[in-house]
Amino acid sequence: MSLLTDLIGLGLPPEQANVFNSQTLSSAPTFSSSGSLTAAGTTVADALALTSFINLVGTAAASTGVKLPIDCPIGQIVYIANNGANSIKVYAQSSQTLNTSIAGATGTTVTTAQALQCIRQSSTNWIAMLHTKAT
């Protein structure tokens, strides 16, 4: 039985099943990636503004941070991994929240060997999920 038939059998509409059936690693969408970033600033106003979807912070002085992009489309995911020597703060924009309860200007802490997955849920909120990186 083909993958297409299996997907349709699981209840996926044929049009969507056909898209999944034709996807390969080489045809999948690619996302911008930035590595060896240096966290900056101590507030949302002077934190390093992220410009990529996948972000690896390699240098993190004490109390420094990064800021999620303001122009990211709703539904988009931004990943931040901390490989620095210190914890970093990840901020949303001042007019936004993380998980509806953390003010953007307050941010959330990501320690060394942790990663934060942020999904733009609305124009004013990000859903943030903290992960411990594999070592």
N, C-alpha and C positions, 0 to 999 in steps of 0.2 A: 504494500500500500504506500502511496506517495505522501510526502509531507503535506502537500496541498489538500489531499483527501482527508488526512488526519485532522488538519486544522478546521476544515469545514465540518467534519464529524464532531468536533468539540464545540460547535456552535458559532464559530467565527464566520461573519459574512464573507461570501466568496471573494469580493473585491479586496477586503483586508487580508484574507488568507493568502491571496495571490501576491500581495506586497511582501508579506513575511516569507513566503516561499522563495521569492527571488532575491532576498537580501543575503549578501555575503559580507565577510569582513572588508573586502576591497570595495564594496559598493555602499557600505553603511556610511551615514553622515559622519564627518569629522568635526571635532571641536577644537577651538584654539586652546593652546596650553602654554603656560609660563612656568619656568623652573628657576630655582636659585633666587627667588625673590627675597628682598630684605624688608621686613616689617618696619614701619616707621611711626613716628608720632605717639602721643599718649592719649589722644581723644579722637572722636569721630571726625573732627575738623581737620586734623593733620595726619590721620592714618593713611597708609598706602592705598590708593584707589586701585582696585582690581580691574583688569581689562580683558581677562581670559576666562573661559569656562572652567578650566582645570588649572589650579594654582598650587605650586609647591614653594612654601616658605622655607628657605635654607638658612637664613640668618635672622635671629630674633633677639634683640637686646631686651632687657627687662622692661616690662610695661609698654611695649610697642604693639602695633596692631595693623590690621588691614580693613578695608571698607568694601562692602558689596556694591556692585554697579547700580546706578539709579535707572539707567536706560535698558535694563535687562527685560525681555518680554515675559509676561505672565506665563507660567508653566516651565520656564527654563530652569536648569539646574546649574549651580556653581559649586565646585569642589575646592576646599582649601585644606591642604595637608601641611602640618607643622613639623619640619625636620630641624628646626632651630634649637638652640641650647636652652631657651626659655619659653615659657608660656606666652601666647599672643592673645590679643583681644580681636574678635571678629565683630565688626559693627555693621548694622544696616544703616541706611540714610537716617538723618534725624527725624524725618517725617514718617518713618516706617517702624515696624516691630519685628521681633523674632518670636515665633510661636505665640503670637498675639499678646504676650505678657511681658516681654523684655523690650524695653525702649531701645530704638536703634542707637541712640547716643550712649546707652549703657553697655551694649554689646554682650558677648558671651566669651568665656575663656576656653581656649584650645591649648592643651598642654603638649609638650613634646611627645611625639609618636601618636598623636591623635589627628583625626581628620574630621572636618565638618562638611556635611552635604546640605546645601541650602536650595530650596525650591521656591521660586517666586510664586506665591499663592494668589496674591492680589496686588493692587497698586500700593497697598499700605502694609502688607505682611509677607514675611518669608517663613516657611516651615524649615526648621533647622534640626538635623539629626547628627549626633556626635558618634564617631566610630573610633575604635582603637585600631591602629595600623598593625598589620602583620610584621613580625620582626624576623 
